[in-house]
Amino acid sequence: MVQIKEFYSDDCINCRLMKKELDKLTNVQIDYINVDVEPENAVAFHVDILPTMVILKNMEIVDTITGMHSAEEIQGIIDALDK
């Protein structure tokens, strides 16, 4: 199964917009991690830009995406990994 760790901040406008896109995705588990509340996770995953999505398959990091992306774009990545 593909999993996304979405790193965000409540003050980040692009993060709020990205959440709306991520809510459209299927066949993926999404964990939302607020970097203001859990800064140690941001450090562990080397997150320095928001929004950042760390994509994992079988608990291994396969991709890291920063900035805004459409649901269709991200779904394409997920579908390719699910094959």
Secondary structure as a PSIPRED ss2 file (coil, helix, strand):
# PSIPRED VFORMAT (PSIPRED V4.0)

   1 M C   1.000  0.000  0.000
   2 V E   0.000  0.000  1.000
   3 Q E   0.000  0.000  1.000
   4 I E   0.000  0.000  1.000
   5 K E   0.000  0.000  1.000
   6 E E   0.000  0.000  1.000
   7 F E   0.000  0.000  1.000
   8 Y E   0.000  0.000  1.000
   9 S C   1.000  0.000  0.000
  10 D C   1.000  0.000  0.000
  11 D C   1.000  0.000  0.000
  12 C C   1.000  0.000  0.000
  13 I H   0.000  1.000  0.000
  14 N H   0.000  1.000  0.000
  15 C H   0.000  1.000  0.000
  16 R H   0.000  1.000  0.000
  17 L H   0.000  1.000  0.000
  18 M H   0.000  1.000  0.000
  19 K H   0.000  1.000  0.000
  20 K H   0.000  1.000  0.000
  21 E H   0.000  1.000  0.000
  22 L H   0.000  1.000  0.000
  23 D C   1.000  0.000  0.000
  24 K C   1.000  0.000  0.000
  25 L C   1.000  0.000  0.000
  26 T C   1.000  0.000  0.000
  27 N C   1.000  0.000  0.000
  28 V C   1.000  0.000  0.000
  29 Q E   0.000  0.000  1.000
  30 I E   0.000  0.000  1.000
  31 D E   0.000  0.000  1.000
  32 Y E   0.000  0.000  1.000
  33 I E   0.000  0.000  1.000
  34 N E   0.000  0.000  1.000
  35 V C   1.000  0.000  0.000
  36 D C   1.000  0.000  0.000
  37 V C   1.000  0.000  0.000
  38 E C   1.000  0.000  0.000
  39 P H   0.000  1.000  0.000
  40 E H   0.000  1.000  0.000
  41 N H   0.000  1.000  0.000
  42 A H   0.000  1.000  0.000
  43 V H   0.000  1.000  0.000
  44 A H   0.000  1.000  0.000
  45 F C   1.000  0.000  0.000
  46 H C   1.000  0.000  0.000
  47 V C   1.000  0.000  0.000
  48 D C   1.000  0.000  0.000
  49 I C   1.000  0.000  0.000
  50 L C   1.000  0.000  0.000
  51 P C   1.000  0.000  0.000
  52 T E   0.000  0.000  1.000
  53 M E   0.000  0.000  1.000
  54 V E   0.000  0.000  1.000
  55 I E   0.000  0.000  1.000
  56 L E   0.000  0.000  1.000
  57 K E   0.000  0.000  1.000
  58 N C   1.000  0.000  0.000
  59 M C   1.000  0.000  0.000
  60 E E   0.000  0.000  1.000
  61 I E   0.000  0.000  1.000
  62 V E   0.000  0.000  1.000
  63 D E   0.000  0.000  1.000
  64 T E   0.000  0.000  1.000
  65 I E   0.000  0.000  1.000
  66 T E   0.000  0.000  1.000
  67 G C   1.000  0.000  0.000
  68 M C   1.000  0.000  0.000
  69 H C   1.000  0.000  0.000
  70 S C   1.000  0.000  0.000
  71 A H   0.000  1.000  0.000
  72 E H   0.000  1.000  0.000
  73 E H   0.000  1.000  0.000
  74 I H   0.000  1.000  0.000
  75 Q H   0.000  1.000  0.000
  76 G H   0.000  1.000  0.000
  77 I H   0.000  1.000  0.000
  78 I H   0.000  1.000  0.000
  79 D H   0.000  1.000  0.000
  80 A H   0.000  1.000  0.000
  81 L H   0.000  1.000  0.000
  82 D C   1.000  0.000  0.000
  83 K C   1.000  0.000  0.000
